[in-house]
Amino acid sequence: MLPRVDPLALPAIHASHVGIWIATADGRVQRVGRGEAIAAVAATPHLLLGATLTGDRLGYPELSGLDLLELFAFLYPARFAVPTPAGIAAAAGLDAPKTEEDIALFLPQAAAAMLASLDDPDWPEREGAWHGLQALARQRWPWASLIQPRLDPPDKADRWLFARLPEWEEAPPRAQPRQVTINPDDVSARLDRLTGDGAERRSGQQDYARATATIFEPRERKDAPQMLVAEAGTGIGKTLGYLAPAKQWIDQSAGAVCISTFTKALQRQLSRETEKLYPDAATHREKVVVRKGRENYLCLLNLEDALQGGFSGRAAILAQLVARWAAYSRDGDMVGGDLPGWLPALFRRNGTTALTDRRGECIYAGCPHFRKCFIERSARAATQADIIIANHALTMVQAARPRDGGAPATRLIFDEGHHLWDAADSMFAAALTGQEAVEIRRWVLGPEGKSRGRRRGLAARLADVASYDEGGDKAIQAAIQAAGELPGDGWLARLAENDPWGAIERLLVAVRAMVYARAVDARTGDSGYGLETELADPDPDLVAAAASASDAIEALLRPLMALGKRLDALVDDPPDWLDGQARARVDGARNSLGTRIDTLGGWLSLLGRVGGPANPDFVDWLAVDRFDGREFDLGLHRHWLDPARPVAEIVYRPAQGVLVTSATLRSGAPGNGGWADADIRTGARHMDGGVQHFAVPSPFDYARQSEVLIVTDIARGDLPALAGAYSRLIEASGGGALGLFSAIRRLRIVHARIADRLARAGLPLYAQHVDPLDTGTLVDIFRADPHASLLGTDALRDGVDVPGDSLRLVVMEGVPWPRPTILHAARRAAQGGSAYDDSVIRARIGQAFGRLIRRADDFGQFVMLSPSFPSRLLSAFPEGTPIRRLPLDEAVNHVAAANIRQRKSAYPAFSPS
């Protein structure tokens, strides 16, 4: 807890949906109008909390001042705080303000309390602060003048970031695990220890743990892993249920286990749960590694470029604050790691995207920070770890392209298994679009014309190979010449003007013409968005353009494949000049080269379909991607009709044991009795026998803890009525509501209509795609305030874990019907027509309902705003859940009555006014 100090004598501003308050430097507070507030903050820097959110409330997006969140990021890098007055109060050890007016007075007090850390000799983040502050002062950071008098220069020079970070070390390959059979009794005993002494022994969890232990038995034949598809109802404790046998097997076999998830939230949760396996922090860091794609991690070379002038203005301040964080970060993870999710949002032109390797521009061993790289350290740590916590996409990439590296885990656990289908659908798809082609061109050619940045093409990346290897040099030069046929900067404008450059742009012109000629642009509220048409009976222009594009892609693919063979030969029989650094550069080039070769091969296969026979395993179509009527990409697309099939072939078969688990694997099945839908969605049906199934129901009493209300008098498409329903239901519940939408446009309209009204009732409302905050931060705010409510789309349907009183009401705007896309129509026709639709809808509803009850003492209500909700979909809800069809007025009364009961239960003295 920070010491109590006098508030700073500075003005402060707080703006919300209720109103705007300014506290003067002498501590007087007054409510002001928007114009007066804007004039005040434009004339004098004010203390504020969250410039982007405050600016949105004022209607003044260029708002700047003394942002307490920026101060927090400087003083406490890599620490967590909810970016609200209550969250900052908790972090600073202060009493939270009770009213909106109090917030304006609280900000100077909180700022003074945080600045008092500078006087604390035990302030843990002191190292590097003085050095960072000098750089921030040069950027005219508003807080610099207040910090400088209180921060003395260090007695000896601080270790700056690049000196502070440790170097990773190479380690020998991990040995293959021993073939062992674990005893179920040992698993049960370990589970008892993990759940804690005195904890109630849950038979469902014990049964689940014993069942999952079967995947650790020795495999009986090649390409036939021990495989279990297991549904564990919410509240079973499935994480510890599979961690117990996993740890038992690790201890006996010295093997490694990969746990794959879909959401970053569950990756964080799993990392915390594994602390029970390895209580010592240092041991946990060694034995458990969280892996994500390269684009999630800070690139040190990008950061160095930003610090040395690559960023200017506000972006330069962001770079300095990220550098402070990087020195204290556990793993350099910028997306879902210990970088505050709200920090990038403070800088509207999100500079963090330029600080990660999002464009495949890594130069591997050619980088001066290669031995300290967060990405390389994570990859190497994973090869030695006992437990690797990855995501579905990365797990599939490592299986499909083992040359990219990865941990030698022979046992795979797929948590959130109901998402495997969606992850595979993205992973194994092909898209020949303008943006994808531009990226390949840039990867081959590097910077062109006046383009800035440090991107390096093949010639620069492999200069030593070109100098010493004639065959490699010829291949590089041929690839450079062929890449000139790919789209370059300004391609969209040229297409709009029918003035294409090169074979691929001519193909895209033909694609665009055919889409606009054939696609149906329904004149609905959602028009102006993407258009698509089947790749069937293509017109002659498209056929001719596809043939020319195929020739151009083959002309690029041939030298890249030749270059790949030359690089393989160099590694197999290294010449004298191939030292360690050059070898690492060659390995990096081989990795990225293989990815591009796979992409180009997929493009050729797709183009072969134009004018040729259809492949029954794939769905092919043409699309123009638009947002608010503005085109941003277009091209040809190919998806597997059944994306779980390559998962079975590429991911499952090489493994020794596979567990696919979730709380909702069978929620698409009528009565939740059969496994057919689960086997389709997970790919288990493509395995040659031996797949086992196991299910254990939730221990929750849904008949007592939950209620489903189907509102029958809100007409579909009536936006005023929809907004009114959300407002009344949220007021009746006193907040704690999660509102789910299938369209961003409707979400924004509803939020705009009701946010002010709810705020005046003391019920803050936040929304995805409206508030300038990332989804994780919005969920943190929602979780921390039981009076807050949150509106969102699919990402919130099953990516939210908010136990307790903060989430007691879920409202869906209507039945989440699948979008009638070409891809969906093909899968619908192949998998049972309307029955397939129903399984998708039941799964979505089941996932949304699953947000409500997370603990044994939770109570929640699920409201569906649908006048004609089909009875056949009611099996999406757990058996025994009370379901009522009723008009809105009665639904509001039900919600209000439940809210009063809950308040009385929590506070016996409670009396509703």
BELGI-V867896 format. One record per helix or strand of 3 or more residues. SS is the DSSP state (a for helix, b for strand). FROM is the first residue (numbers start at 1). TO is the last residue. If there is no record, write none. Layout:
ss=SS from=FROM to=TO
ss=SS from=FROM to=TO
This chain:
ss=b from=12 to=15
ss=b from=20 to=23
ss=b from=29 to=32
ss=a from=34 to=43
ss=a from=51 to=58
ss=a from=68 to=75
ss=a from=85 to=92
ss=a from=100 to=119
ss=a from=129 to=138
ss=a from=144 to=148
ss=a from=161 to=164
ss=a from=184 to=195
ss=a from=203 to=216
ss=b from=226 to=232
ss=a from=238 to=253
ss=b from=257 to=261
ss=a from=264 to=276
ss=a from=281 to=287
ss=b from=288 to=290
ss=a from=294 to=296
ss=a from=300 to=310
ss=a from=314 to=328
ss=a from=344 to=346
ss=a from=351 to=355
ss=a from=364 to=366
ss=a from=370 to=372
ss=a from=374 to=384
ss=b from=387 to=391
ss=a from=392 to=400
ss=a from=402 to=404
ss=b from=411 to=414
ss=a from=417 to=427
ss=b from=430 to=433
ss=a from=434 to=445
ss=a from=458 to=461
ss=a from=463 to=468
ss=a from=470 to=483
ss=a from=491 to=496
ss=a from=502 to=518
ss=b from=531 to=534
ss=a from=540 to=572
ss=a from=580 to=608
ss=b from=618 to=627
ss=b from=630 to=640
ss=a from=644 to=652
ss=b from=657 to=662
ss=a from=670 to=672
ss=a from=676 to=682
ss=a from=684 to=686
ss=b from=691 to=696
ss=a from=702 to=705
ss=b from=706 to=711
ss=a from=719 to=733
ss=b from=737 to=740
ss=a from=744 to=760
ss=b from=765 to=767
ss=a from=775 to=784
ss=b from=789 to=792
ss=a from=794 to=796
ss=a from=804 to=806
ss=b from=809 to=812
ss=a from=822 to=830
ss=a from=834 to=849
ss=b from=860 to=865
ss=a from=871 to=876
ss=b from=882 to=886
ss=a from=888 to=906
